[in-house]
Amino acid sequence: MIIKDAKMATYHLKKEVSGDYYWILKSDKNGKIIAKSSESYESKEGVKESIAWVRANAKEASLKDETLI
């Protein structure tokens, strides 16, 4: 199942051999992975909630440059 986020990227739900779920976000332009879930989820509902959280909160995320000494 593919859930369109925007015209620029698409979330892909994946299932591990263990049966757990995770997501990746791919660029629609070049097909490269932009982001992926930091953990796996026991249910498809759990992975969908994770995507919803990212959609709701990433817009307001700040940038912390940790390359500066």
mmCIF file as Biopython writes it, N, C-alpha, C and O atoms, coordinates in Angstrom:
data_model
#
loop_
_atom_site.group_PDB
_atom_site.id
_atom_site.type_symbol
_atom_site.label_atom_id
_atom_site.label_alt_id
_atom_site.label_comp_id
_atom_site.label_asym_id
_atom_site.label_entity_id
_atom_site.label_seq_id
_atom_site.pdbx_PDB_ins_code
_atom_site.Cartn_x
_atom_site.Cartn_y
_atom_site.Cartn_z
_atom_site.occupancy
_atom_site.B_iso_or_equiv
_atom_site.auth_seq_id
_atom_site.auth_asym_id
_atom_site.pdbx_PDB_model_num
ATOM 1   N N  . MET A ? 1  ? 0.836  -1.180  0.000  1.0 0.0 1  A 1 
ATOM 2   C CA . MET A ? 1  ? 0.000  0.000   0.000  1.0 0.0 1  A 1 
ATOM 3   C C  . MET A ? 1  ? 0.876  1.236   0.000  1.0 0.0 1  A 1 
ATOM 4   O O  . MET A ? 1  ? 1.784  1.345   0.825  1.0 0.0 1  A 1 
ATOM 5   N N  . ILE A ? 2  ? 0.628  2.167   -0.902 1.0 0.0 2  A 1 
ATOM 6   C CA . ILE A ? 2  ? 1.392  3.408   -0.984 1.0 0.0 2  A 1 
ATOM 7   C C  . ILE A ? 2  ? 0.501  4.559   -0.549 1.0 0.0 2  A 1 
ATOM 8   O O  . ILE A ? 2  ? -0.613 4.726   -1.047 1.0 0.0 2  A 1 
ATOM 9   N N  . ILE A ? 3  ? 1.013  5.357   0.396  1.0 0.0 3  A 1 
ATOM 10  C CA . ILE A ? 3  ? 0.292  6.523   0.886  1.0 0.0 3  A 1 
ATOM 11  C C  . ILE A ? 3  ? 1.054  7.753   0.428  1.0 0.0 3  A 1 
ATOM 12  O O  . ILE A ? 3  ? 2.188  7.963   0.857  1.0 0.0 3  A 1 
ATOM 13  N N  . LYS A ? 4  ? 0.469  8.559   -0.421 1.0 0.0 4  A 1 
ATOM 14  C CA . LYS A ? 4  ? 1.138  9.756   -0.922 1.0 0.0 4  A 1 
ATOM 15  C C  . LYS A ? 4  ? 1.169  10.824  0.165  1.0 0.0 4  A 1 
ATOM 16  O O  . LYS A ? 4  ? 0.142  11.133  0.770  1.0 0.0 4  A 1 
ATOM 17  N N  . ASP A ? 5  ? 2.347  11.384  0.409  1.0 0.0 5  A 1 
ATOM 18  C CA . ASP A ? 5  ? 2.496  12.470  1.379  1.0 0.0 5  A 1 
ATOM 19  C C  . ASP A ? 5  ? 2.415  13.815  0.665  1.0 0.0 5  A 1 
ATOM 20  O O  . ASP A ? 5  ? 1.734  14.729  1.131  1.0 0.0 5  A 1 
ATOM 21  N N  . ALA A ? 6  ? 3.093  13.934  -0.442 1.0 0.0 6  A 1 
ATOM 22  C CA . ALA A ? 6  ? 3.119  15.168  -1.210 1.0 0.0 6  A 1 
ATOM 23  C C  . ALA A ? 6  ? 3.569  14.811  -2.617 1.0 0.0 6  A 1 
ATOM 24  O O  . ALA A ? 6  ? 3.803  13.645  -2.933 1.0 0.0 6  A 1 
ATOM 25  N N  . LYS A ? 7  ? 3.684  15.814  -3.441 1.0 0.0 7  A 1 
ATOM 26  C CA . LYS A ? 7  ? 4.126  15.562  -4.799 1.0 0.0 7  A 1 
ATOM 27  C C  . LYS A ? 7  ? 5.618  15.252  -4.867 1.0 0.0 7  A 1 
ATOM 28  O O  . LYS A ? 7  ? 6.109  14.813  -5.907 1.0 0.0 7  A 1 
ATOM 29  N N  . MET A ? 8  ? 6.330  15.471  -3.793 1.0 0.0 8  A 1 
ATOM 30  C CA . MET A ? 8  ? 7.777  15.318  -3.806 1.0 0.0 8  A 1 
ATOM 31  C C  . MET A ? 8  ? 8.282  14.019  -3.188 1.0 0.0 8  A 1 
ATOM 32  O O  . MET A ? 8  ? 9.413  13.618  -3.461 1.0 0.0 8  A 1 
ATOM 33  N N  . ALA A ? 9  ? 7.472  13.346  -2.357 1.0 0.0 9  A 1 
ATOM 34  C CA . ALA A ? 9  ? 7.948  12.151  -1.672 1.0 0.0 9  A 1 
ATOM 35  C C  . ALA A ? 9  ? 6.782  11.226  -1.339 1.0 0.0 9  A 1 
ATOM 36  O O  . ALA A ? 9  ? 5.629  11.648  -1.259 1.0 0.0 9  A 1 
ATOM 37  N N  . THR A ? 10 ? 7.119  9.954   -1.149 1.0 0.0 10 A 1 
ATOM 38  C CA . THR A ? 10 ? 6.110  8.942   -0.830 1.0 0.0 10 A 1 
ATOM 39  C C  . THR A ? 10 ? 6.601  8.067   0.321  1.0 0.0 10 A 1 
ATOM 40  O O  . THR A ? 10 ? 7.745  7.613   0.324  1.0 0.0 10 A 1 
ATOM 41  N N  . TYR A ? 11 ? 5.726  7.838   1.295  1.0 0.0 11 A 1 
ATOM 42  C CA . TYR A ? 11 ? 6.019  6.891   2.374  1.0 0.0 11 A 1 
ATOM 43  C C  . TYR A ? 11 ? 5.765  5.472   1.855  1.0 0.0 11 A 1 
ATOM 44  O O  . TYR A ? 11 ? 4.773  5.219   1.172  1.0 0.0 11 A 1 
ATOM 45  N N  . HIS A ? 12 ? 6.667  4.560   2.185  1.0 0.0 12 A 1 
ATOM 46  C CA . HIS A ? 12 ? 6.527  3.150   1.824  1.0 0.0 12 A 1 
ATOM 47  C C  . HIS A ? 12 ? 6.521  2.331   3.115  1.0 0.0 12 A 1 
ATOM 48  O O  . HIS A ? 12 ? 7.461  2.413   3.905  1.0 0.0 12 A 1 
ATOM 49  N N  . LEU A ? 13 ? 5.481  1.555   3.329  1.0 0.0 13 A 1 
ATOM 50  C CA . LEU A ? 13 ? 5.424  0.653   4.472  1.0 0.0 13 A 1 
ATOM 51  C C  . LEU A ? 13 ? 6.087  -0.648  4.075  1.0 0.0 13 A 1 
ATOM 52  O O  . LEU A ? 13 ? 5.825  -1.184  2.999  1.0 0.0 13 A 1 
ATOM 53  N N  . LYS A ? 14 ? 6.957  -1.162  4.955  1.0 0.0 14 A 1 
ATOM 54  C CA . LYS A ? 14 ? 7.705  -2.383  4.696  1.0 0.0 14 A 1 
ATOM 55  C C  . LYS A ? 14 ? 7.478  -3.364  5.850  1.0 0.0 14 A 1 
ATOM 56  O O  . LYS A ? 14 ? 7.099  -2.970  6.953  1.0 0.0 14 A 1 
ATOM 57  N N  . LYS A ? 15 ? 7.715  -4.629  5.574  1.0 0.0 15 A 1 
ATOM 58  C CA . LYS A ? 15 ? 7.577  -5.659  6.604  1.0 0.0 15 A 1 
ATOM 59  C C  . LYS A ? 15 ? 8.873  -6.457  6.677  1.0 0.0 15 A 1 
ATOM 60  O O  . LYS A ? 15 ? 9.360  -6.965  5.667  1.0 0.0 15 A 1 
ATOM 61  N N  . GLU A ? 16 ? 9.424  -6.561  7.883  1.0 0.0 16 A 1 
ATOM 62  C CA . GLU A ? 16 ? 10.653 -7.315  8.105  1.0 0.0 16 A 1 
ATOM 63  C C  . GLU A ? 16 ? 10.353 -8.812  8.128  1.0 0.0 16 A 1 
ATOM 64  O O  . GLU A ? 16 ? 9.199  -9.218  8.267  1.0 0.0 16 A 1 
ATOM 65  N N  . VAL A ? 17 ? 11.385 -9.617  7.994  1.0 0.0 17 A 1 
ATOM 66  C CA . VAL A ? 17 ? 11.234 -11.070 8.058  1.0 0.0 17 A 1 
ATOM 67  C C  . VAL A ? 17 ? 10.616 -11.486 9.395  1.0 0.0 17 A 1 
ATOM 68  O O  . VAL A ? 17 ? 9.888  -12.476 9.465  1.0 0.0 17 A 1 
ATOM 69  N N  . SER A ? 18 ? 10.905 -10.734 10.443 1.0 0.0 18 A 1 
ATOM 70  C CA . SER A ? 18 ? 10.378 -11.018 11.781 1.0 0.0 18 A 1 
ATOM 71  C C  . SER A ? 18 ? 8.879  -10.751 11.889 1.0 0.0 18 A 1 
ATOM 72  O O  . SER A ? 18 ? 8.230  -11.174 12.845 1.0 0.0 18 A 1 
ATOM 73  N N  . GLY A ? 19 ? 8.331  -10.036 10.888 1.0 0.0 19 A 1 
ATOM 74  C CA . GLY A ? 19 ? 6.913  -9.696  10.923 1.0 0.0 19 A 1 
ATOM 75  C C  . GLY A ? 19 ? 6.635  -8.276  11.378 1.0 0.0 19 A 1 
ATOM 76  O O  . GLY A ? 19 ? 5.500  -7.809  11.287 1.0 0.0 19 A 1 
ATOM 77  N N  . ASP A ? 20 ? 7.661  -7.578  11.869 1.0 0.0 20 A 1 
ATOM 78  C CA . ASP A ? 20 ? 7.493  -6.190  12.296 1.0 0.0 20 A 1 
ATOM 79  C C  . ASP A ? 20 ? 7.455  -5.274  11.082 1.0 0.0 20 A 1 
ATOM 80  O O  . ASP A ? 20 ? 7.934  -5.628  10.005 1.0 0.0 20 A 1 
ATOM 81  N N  . TYR A ? 21 ? 6.876  -4.086  11.272 1.0 0.0 21 A 1 
ATOM 82  C CA . TYR A ? 21 ? 6.725  -3.115  10.198 1.0 0.0 21 A 1 
ATOM 83  C C  . TYR A ? 21 ? 7.644  -1.923  10.417 1.0 0.0 21 A 1 
ATOM 84  O O  . TYR A ? 21 ? 8.013  -1.607  11.548 1.0 0.0 21 A 1 
ATOM 85  N N  . TYR A ? 22 ? 8.012  -1.263  9.319  1.0 0.0 22 A 1 
ATOM 86  C CA . TYR A ? 22 ? 8.756  -0.013  9.371  1.0 0.0 22 A 1 
ATOM 87  C C  . TYR A ? 22 ? 8.399  0.786   8.128  1.0 0.0 22 A 1 
ATOM 88  O O  . TYR A ? 22 ? 7.734  0.273   7.227  1.0 0.0 22 A 1 
ATOM 89  N N  . TRP A ? 23 ? 8.839  2.045   8.075  1.0 0.0 23 A 1 
ATOM 90  C CA . TRP A ? 23 ? 8.553  2.872   6.911  1.0 0.0 23 A 1 
ATOM 91  C C  . TRP A ? 23 ? 9.824  3.506   6.381  1.0 0.0 23 A 1 
ATOM 92  O O  . TRP A ? 23 ? 10.793 3.711   7.111  1.0 0.0 23 A 1 
ATOM 93  N N  . ILE A ? 24 ? 9.795  3.811   5.098  1.0 0.0 24 A 1 
ATOM 94  C CA . ILE A ? 24 ? 10.834 4.627   4.483  1.0 0.0 24 A 1 
ATOM 95  C C  . ILE A ? 24 ? 10.134 5.733   3.691  1.0 0.0 24 A 1 
ATOM 96  O O  . ILE A ? 24 ? 9.013  5.550   3.215  1.0 0.0 24 A 1 
ATOM 97  N N  . LEU A ? 25 ? 10.786 6.850   3.559  1.0 0.0 25 A 1 
ATOM 98  C CA . LEU A ? 25 ? 10.276 7.973   2.777  1.0 0.0 25 A 1 
ATOM 99  C C  . LEU A ? 25 ? 11.213 8.142   1.587  1.0 0.0 25 A 1 
ATOM 100 O O  . LEU A ? 25 ? 12.404 8.404   1.757  1.0 0.0 25 A 1 
ATOM 101 N N  . LYS A ? 26 ? 10.662 7.989   0.371  1.0 0.0 26 A 1 
ATOM 102 C CA . LYS A ? 26 ? 11.472 8.061   -0.840 1.0 0.0 26 A 1 
ATOM 103 C C  . LYS A ? 26 ? 11.118 9.298   -1.662 1.0 0.0 26 A 1 
ATOM 104 O O  . LYS A ? 26 ? 9.963  9.721   -1.721 1.0 0.0 26 A 1 
ATOM 105 N N  . SER A ? 27 ? 12.137 9.859   -2.288 1.0 0.0 27 A 1 
ATOM 106 C CA . SER A ? 27 ? 11.944 10.968  -3.213 1.0 0.0 27 A 1 
ATOM 107 C C  . SER A ? 27 ? 11.203 10.460  -4.444 1.0 0.0 27 A 1 
ATOM 108 O O  . SER A ? 27 ? 11.559 9.423   -5.005 1.0 0.0 27 A 1 
ATOM 109 N N  . ASP A ? 28 ? 10.180 11.184  -4.858 1.0 0.0 28 A 1 
ATOM 110 C CA . ASP A ? 28 ? 9.484  10.831  -6.088 1.0 0.0 28 A 1 
ATOM 111 C C  . ASP A ? 28 ? 10.318 11.210  -7.309 1.0 0.0 28 A 1 
ATOM 112 O O  . ASP A ? 28 ? 10.097 10.688  -8.402 1.0 0.0 28 A 1 
ATOM 113 N N  . LYS A ? 29 ? 11.264 12.109  -7.126 1.0 0.0 29 A 1 
ATOM 114 C CA . LYS A ? 29 ? 12.077 12.579  -8.239 1.0 0.0 29 A 1 
ATOM 115 C C  . LYS A ? 29 ? 13.162 11.574  -8.631 1.0 0.0 29 A 1 
ATOM 116 O O  . LYS A ? 29 ? 13.309 11.245  -9.808 1.0 0.0 29 A 1 
ATOM 117 N N  . ASN A ? 30 ? 13.927 11.084  -7.635 1.0 0.0 30 A 1 
ATOM 118 C CA . ASN A ? 30 ? 15.035 10.192  -7.968 1.0 0.0 30 A 1 
ATOM 119 C C  . ASN A ? 30 ? 14.951 8.818   -7.312 1.0 0.0 30 A 1 
ATOM 120 O O  . ASN A ? 30 ? 15.822 7.977   -7.540 1.0 0.0 30 A 1 
ATOM 121 N N  . GLY A ? 31 ? 13.923 8.573   -6.503 1.0 0.0 31 A 1 
ATOM 122 C CA . GLY A ? 31 ? 13.732 7.267   -5.878 1.0 0.0 31 A 1 
ATOM 123 C C  . GLY A ? 31 ? 14.637 6.969   -4.699 1.0 0.0 31 A 1 
ATOM 124 O O  . GLY A ? 31 ? 14.597 5.863   -4.162 1.0 0.0 31 A 1 
ATOM 125 N N  . LYS A ? 32 ? 15.445 7.919   -4.285 1.0 0.0 32 A 1 
ATOM 126 C CA . LYS A ? 32 ? 16.358 7.703   -3.160 1.0 0.0 32 A 1 
ATOM 127 C C  . LYS A ? 32 ? 15.633 7.857   -1.837 1.0 0.0 32 A 1 
ATOM 128 O O  . LYS A ? 32 ? 14.653 8.593   -1.726 1.0 0.0 32 A 1 
ATOM 129 N N  . ILE A ? 33 ? 16.135 7.144   -0.831 1.0 0.0 33 A 1 
ATOM 130 C CA . ILE A ? 33 ? 15.556 7.214   0.511  1.0 0.0 33 A 1 
ATOM 131 C C  . ILE A ? 33 ? 15.936 8.538   1.164  1.0 0.0 33 A 1 
ATOM 132 O O  . ILE A ? 33 ? 17.111 8.899   1.234  1.0 0.0 33 A 1 
ATOM 133 N N  . ILE A ? 34 ? 14.924 9.250   1.638  1.0 0.0 34 A 1 
ATOM 134 C CA . ILE A ? 34 ? 15.108 10.528  2.325  1.0 0.0 34 A 1 
ATOM 135 C C  . ILE A ? 34 ? 15.181 10.302  3.834  1.0 0.0 34 A 1 
ATOM 136 O O  . ILE A ? 34 ? 15.995 10.913  4.527  1.0 0.0 34 A 1 
ATOM 137 N N  . ALA A ? 35 ? 14.315 9.412   4.333  1.0 0.0 35 A 1 
ATOM 138 C CA . ALA A ? 35 ? 14.254 9.140   5.767  1.0 0.0 35 A 1 
ATOM 139 C C  . ALA A ? 35 ? 13.690 7.736   5.973  1.0 0.0 35 A 1 
ATOM 140 O O  . ALA A ? 35 ? 13.078 7.156   5.076  1.0 0.0 35 A 1 
ATOM 141 N N  . LYS A ? 36 ? 13.910 7.205   7.174  1.0 0.0 36 A 1 
ATOM 142 C CA . LYS A ? 36 ? 13.309 5.919   7.535  1.0 0.0 36 A 1 
ATOM 143 C C  . LYS A ? 36 ? 13.035 5.893   9.022  1.0 0.0 36 A 1 
ATOM 144 O O  . LYS A ? 36 ? 13.645 6.627   9.800  1.0 0.0 36 A 1 
ATOM 145 N N  . SER A ? 37 ? 12.102 5.030   9.403  1.0 0.0 37 A 1 
ATOM 146 C CA . SER A ? 37 ? 11.738 4.963   10.817 1.0 0.0 37 A 1 
ATOM 147 C C  . SER A ? 37 ? 12.930 4.492   11.640 1.0 0.0 37 A 1 
ATOM 148 O O  . SER A ? 37 ? 13.737 3.686   11.177 1.0 0.0 37 A 1 
ATOM 149 N N  . SER A ? 38 ? 13.029 4.993   12.846 1.0 0.0 38 A 1 
ATOM 150 C CA . SER A ? 38 ? 14.160 4.653   13.711 1.0 0.0 38 A 1 
ATOM 151 C C  . SER A ? 38 ? 13.940 3.354   14.470 1.0 0.0 38 A 1 
ATOM 152 O O  . SER A ? 38 ? 14.834 2.859   15.156 1.0 0.0 38 A 1 
ATOM 153 N N  . GLU A ? 39 ? 12.749 2.816   14.340 1.0 0.0 39 A 1 
ATOM 154 C CA . GLU A ? 39 ? 12.430 1.549   15.000 1.0 0.0 39 A 1 
ATOM 155 C C  . GLU A ? 39 ? 11.401 0.797   14.166 1.0 0.0 39 A 1 
ATOM 156 O O  . GLU A ? 39 ? 10.845 1.331   13.206 1.0 0.0 39 A 1 
ATOM 157 N N  . SER A ? 40 ? 11.161 -0.443  14.548 1.0 0.0 40 A 1 
ATOM 158 C CA . SER A ? 40 ? 10.121 -1.221  13.873 1.0 0.0 40 A 1 
ATOM 159 C C  . SER A ? 40 ? 8.919  -1.341  14.810 1.0 0.0 40 A 1 
ATOM 160 O O  . SER A ? 40 ? 9.025  -1.122  16.017 1.0 0.0 40 A 1 
ATOM 161 N N  . TYR A ? 41 ? 7.789  -1.689  14.230 1.0 0.0 41 A 1 
ATOM 162 C CA . TYR A ? 41 ? 6.530  -1.702  14.966 1.0 0.0 41 A 1 
ATOM 163 C C  . TYR A ? 41 ? 5.851  -3.061  14.811 1.0 0.0 41 A 1 
ATOM 164 O O  . TYR A ? 41 ? 5.911  -3.678  13.748 1.0 0.0 41 A 1 
ATOM 165 N N  . GLU A ? 42 ? 5.210  -3.518  15.876 1.0 0.0 42 A 1 
ATOM 166 C CA . GLU A ? 42 ? 4.556  -4.822  15.865 1.0 0.0 42 A 1 
ATOM 167 C C  . GLU A ? 42 ? 3.310  -4.848  14.991 1.0 0.0 42 A 1 
ATOM 168 O O  . GLU A ? 42 ? 2.910  -5.904  14.501 1.0 0.0 42 A 1 
ATOM 169 N N  . SER A ? 43 ? 2.701  -3.686  14.798 1.0 0.0 43 A 1 
ATOM 170 C CA . SER A ? 43 ? 1.454  -3.641  14.027 1.0 0.0 43 A 1 
ATOM 171 C C  . SER A ? 43 ? 1.542  -2.604  12.908 1.0 0.0 43 A 1 
ATOM 172 O O  . SER A ? 43 ? 2.326  -1.658  12.972 1.0 0.0 43 A 1 
ATOM 173 N N  . LYS A ? 44 ? 0.726  -2.807  11.898 1.0 0.0 44 A 1 
ATOM 174 C CA . LYS A ? 44 ? 0.640  -1.844  10.809 1.0 0.0 44 A 1 
ATOM 175 C C  . LYS A ? 44 ? 0.073  -0.530  11.331 1.0 0.0 44 A 1 
ATOM 176 O O  . LYS A ? 44 ? 0.456  0.545   10.869 1.0 0.0 44 A 1 
ATOM 177 N N  . GLU A ? 45 ? -0.836 -0.617  12.289 1.0 0.0 45 A 1 
ATOM 178 C CA . GLU A ? 45 ? -1.401 0.588   12.903 1.0 0.0 45 A 1 
ATOM 179 C C  . GLU A ? 45 ? -0.307 1.412   13.582 1.0 0.0 45 A 1 
ATOM 180 O O  . GLU A ? 45 ? -0.309 2.641   13.502 1.0 0.0 45 A 1 
ATOM 181 N N  . GLY A ? 46 ? 0.623  0.735   14.247 1.0 0.0 46 A 1 
ATOM 182 C CA . GLY A ? 46 ? 1.729  1.417   14.922 1.0 0.0 46 A 1 
ATOM 183 C C  . GLY A ? 46 ? 2.626  2.167   13.953 1.0 0.0 46 A 1 
ATOM 184 O O  . GLY A ? 46 ? 3.043  3.292   14.232 1.0 0.0 46 A 1 
ATOM 185 N N  . VAL A ? 47 ? 2.925  1.553   12.819 1.0 0.0 47 A 1 
ATOM 186 C CA . VAL A ? 47 ? 3.783  2.211   11.832 1.0 0.0 47 A 1 
ATOM 187 C C  . VAL A ? 47 ? 3.046  3.389   11.194 1.0 0.0 47 A 1 
ATOM 188 O O  . VAL A ? 47 ? 3.664  4.407   10.883 1.0 0.0 47 A 1 
ATOM 189 N N  . LYS A ? 48 ? 1.747  3.264   10.999 1.0 0.0 48 A 1 
ATOM 190 C CA . LYS A ? 48 ? 0.972  4.380   10.454 1.0 0.0 48 A 1 
ATOM 191 C C  . LYS A ? 48 ? 0.904  5.543   11.445 1.0 0.0 48 A 1 
ATOM 192 O O  . LYS A ? 48 ? 0.911  6.703   11.035 1.0 0.0 48 A 1 
ATOM 193 N N  . GLU A ? 49 ? 0.839  5.244   12.736 1.0 0.0 49 A 1 
ATOM 194 C CA . GLU A ? 49 ? 0.861  6.294   13.762 1.0 0.0 49 A 1 
ATOM 195 C C  . GLU A ? 49 ? 2.206  7.019   13.759 1.0 0.0 49 A 1 
ATOM 196 O O  . GLU A ? 49 ? 2.263  8.230   13.974 1.0 0.0 49 A 1 
ATOM 197 N N  . SER A ? 50 ? 3.274  6.285   13.519 1.0 0.0 50 A 1 
ATOM 198 C CA . SER A ? 50 ? 4.605  6.893   13.442 1.0 0.0 50 A 1 
ATOM 199 C C  . SER A ? 50 ? 4.683  7.868   12.271 1.0 0.0 50 A 1 
ATOM 200 O O  . SER A ? 50 ? 5.228  8.963   12.411 1.0 0.0 50 A 1 
ATOM 201 N N  . ILE A ? 51 ? 4.148  7.482   11.131 1.0 0.0 51 A 1 
ATOM 202 C CA . ILE A ? 51 ? 4.120  8.374   9.973  1.0 0.0 51 A 1 
ATOM 203 C C  . ILE A ? 51 ? 3.295  9.618   10.286 1.0 0.0 51 A 1 
ATOM 204 O O  . ILE A ? 51 ? 3.694  10.733  9.950  1.0 0.0 51 A 1 
ATOM 205 N N  . ALA A ? 52 ? 2.157  9.430   10.922 1.0 0.0 52 A 1 
ATOM 206 C CA . ALA A ? 52 ? 1.306  10.568  11.282 1.0 0.0 52 A 1 
ATOM 207 C C  . ALA A ? 52 ? 2.045  11.515  12.221 1.0 0.0 52 A 1 
ATOM 208 O O  . ALA A ? 52 ? 1.919  12.732  12.093 1.0 0.0 52 A 1 
ATOM 209 N N  . TRP A ? 53 ? 2.814  10.972  13.162 1.0 0.0 53 A 1 
ATOM 210 C CA . TRP A ? 53 ? 3.577  11.799  14.096 1.0 0.0 53 A 1 
ATOM 211 C C  . TRP A ? 53 ? 4.623  12.623  13.342 1.0 0.0 53 A 1 
ATOM 212 O O  . TRP A ? 53 ? 4.778  13.818  13.591 1.0 0.0 53 A 1 
ATOM 213 N N  . VAL A ? 54 ? 5.334  11.976  12.422 1.0 0.0 54 A 1 
ATOM 214 C CA . VAL A ? 54 ? 6.354  12.689  11.647 1.0 0.0 54 A 1 
ATOM 215 C C  . VAL A ? 54 ? 5.708  13.788  10.816 1.0 0.0 54 A 1 
ATOM 216 O O  . VAL A ? 54 ? 6.213  14.909  10.771 1.0 0.0 54 A 1 
ATOM 217 N N  . ARG A ? 55 ? 4.604  13.478  10.164 1.0 0.0 55 A 1 
ATOM 218 C CA . ARG A ? 55 ? 3.900  14.485  9.365  1.0 0.0 55 A 1 
ATOM 219 C C  . ARG A ? 55 ? 3.497  15.690  10.208 1.0 0.0 55 A 1 
ATOM 220 O O  . ARG A ? 55 ? 3.618  16.831  9.763  1.0 0.0 55 A 1 
ATOM 221 N N  . ALA A ? 56 ? 3.024  15.439  11.409 1.0 0.0 56 A 1 
ATOM 222 C CA . ALA A ? 56 ? 2.530  16.507  12.280 1.0 0.0 56 A 1 
ATOM 223 C C  . ALA A ? 56 ? 3.654  17.319  12.920 1.0 0.0 56 A 1 
ATOM 224 O O  . ALA A ? 56 ? 3.495  18.519  13.147 1.0 0.0 56 A 1 
ATOM 225 N N  . ASN A ? 57 ? 4.783  16.682  13.212 1.0 0.0 57 A 1 
ATOM 226 C CA . ASN A ? 57 ? 5.821  17.342  14.003 1.0 0.0 57 A 1 
ATOM 227 C C  . ASN A ? 57 ? 7.048  17.793  13.224 1.0 0.0 57 A 1 
ATOM 228 O O  . ASN A ? 57 ? 7.752  18.694  13.678 1.0 0.0 57 A 1 
ATOM 229 N N  . ALA A ? 58 ? 7.324  17.210  12.088 1.0 0.0 58 A 1 
ATOM 230 C CA . ALA A ? 58 ? 8.544  17.562  11.354 1.0 0.0 58 A 1 
ATOM 231 C C  . ALA A ? 58 ? 8.502  18.973  10.798 1.0 0.0 58 A 1 
ATOM 232 O O  . ALA A ? 58 ? 9.548  19.584  10.580 1.0 0.0 58 A 1 
ATOM 233 N N  . LYS A ? 59 ? 7.309  19.497  10.565 1.0 0.0 59 A 1 
ATOM 234 C CA . LYS A ? 59 ? 7.187  20.856  10.034 1.0 0.0 59 A 1 
ATOM 235 C C  . LYS A ? 59 ? 7.780  21.888  10.988 1.0 0.0 59 A 1 
ATOM 236 O O  . LYS A ? 59 ? 8.270  22.929  10.551 1.0 0.0 59 A 1 
ATOM 237 N N  . GLU A ? 60 ? 7.739  21.610  12.263 1.0 0.0 60 A 1 
ATOM 238 C CA . GLU A ? 60 ? 8.203  22.546  13.280 1.0 0.0 60 A 1 
ATOM 239 C C  . GLU A ? 60 ? 9.580  22.180  13.837 1.0 0.0 60 A 1 
ATOM 240 O O  . GLU A ? 60 ? 10.063 22.829  14.765 1.0 0.0 60 A 1 
ATOM 241 N N  . ALA A ? 61 ? 10.208 21.154  13.283 1.0 0.0 61 A 1 
ATOM 242 C CA . ALA A ? 61 ? 11.496 20.699  13.819 1.0 0.0 61 A 1 
ATOM 243 C C  . ALA A ? 61 ? 12.577 21.751  13.589 1.0 0.0 61 A 1 
ATOM 244 O O  . ALA A ? 61 ? 12.627 22.399  12.544 1.0 0.0 61 A 1 
ATOM 245 N N  . SER A ? 62 ? 13.434 21.902  14.588 1.0 0.0 62 A 1 
ATOM 246 C CA . SER A ? 62 ? 14.548 22.849  14.460 1.0 0.0 62 A 1 
ATOM 247 C C  . SER A ? 62 ? 15.757 22.089  13.909 1.0 0.0 62 A 1 
ATOM 248 O O  . SER A ? 62 ? 15.748 20.861  13.820 1.0 0.0 62 A 1 
ATOM 249 N N  . LEU A ? 63 ? 16.782 22.834  13.548 1.0 0.0 63 A 1 
ATOM 250 C CA . LEU A ? 63 ? 18.026 22.259  13.045 1.0 0.0 63 A 1 
ATOM 251 C C  . LEU A ? 63 ? 19.125 22.520  14.055 1.0 0.0 63 A 1 
ATOM 252 O O  . LEU A ? 63 ? 19.358 23.663  14.448 1.0 0.0 63 A 1 
ATOM 253 N N  . LYS A ? 64 ? 19.796 21.472  14.472 1.0 0.0 64 A 1 
ATOM 254 C CA . LYS A ? 64 ? 20.928 21.607  15.385 1.0 0.0 64 A 1 
ATOM 255 C C  . LYS A ? 64 ? 22.159 21.146  14.636 1.0 0.0 64 A 1 
ATOM 256 O O  . LYS A ? 64 ? 22.298 19.960  14.336 1.0 0.0 64 A 1 
ATOM 257 N N  . ASP A ? 65 ? 23.055 22.075  14.329 1.0 0.0 65 A 1 
ATOM 258 C CA . ASP A ? 65 ? 24.278 21.770  13.600 1.0 0.0 65 A 1 
ATOM 259 C C  . ASP A ? 65 ? 25.309 21.240  14.584 1.0 0.0 65 A 1 
ATOM 260 O O  . ASP A ? 65 ? 25.856 22.002  15.381 1.0 0.0 65 A 1 
ATOM 261 N N  . GLU A ? 66 ? 25.576 19.946  14.534 1.0 0.0 66 A 1 
ATOM 262 C CA . GLU A ? 66 ? 26.520 19.317  15.449 1.0 0.0 66 A 1 
ATOM 263 C C  . GLU A ? 66 ? 27.894 19.156  14.807 1.0 0.0 66 A 1 
ATOM 264 O O  . GLU A ? 66 ? 28.755 18.454  15.338 1.0 0.0 66 A 1 
ATOM 265 N N  . THR A ? 67 ? 28.097 19.805  13.664 1.0 0.0 67 A 1 
ATOM 266 C CA . THR A ? 67 ? 29.403 19.724  13.016 1.0 0.0 67 A 1 
ATOM 267 C C  . THR A ? 67 ? 30.339 20.829  13.497 1.0 0.0 67 A 1 
ATOM 268 O O  . THR A ? 67 ? 31.538 20.810  13.215 1.0 0.0 67 A 1 
ATOM 269 N N  . LEU A ? 68 ? 29.773 21.797  14.232 1.0 0.0 68 A 1 
ATOM 270 C CA . LEU A ? 68 ? 30.581 22.910  14.726 1.0 0.0 68 A 1 
ATOM 271 C C  . LEU A ? 68 ? 31.271 22.534  16.015 1.0 0.0 68 A 1 
ATOM 272 O O  . LEU A ? 68 ? 30.696 21.852  16.864 1.0 0.0 68 A 1 
ATOM 273 N N  . ILE A ? 69 ? 32.475 22.967  16.157 1.0 0.0 69 A 1 
ATOM 274 C CA . ILE A ? 69 ? 33.252 22.654  17.374 1.0 0.0 69 A 1 
ATOM 275 C C  . ILE A ? 69 ? 33.243 23.843  18.311 1.0 0.0 69 A 1 
ATOM 276 O O  . ILE A ? 69 ? 33.837 23.785  19.388 1.0 0.0 69 A 1 
#
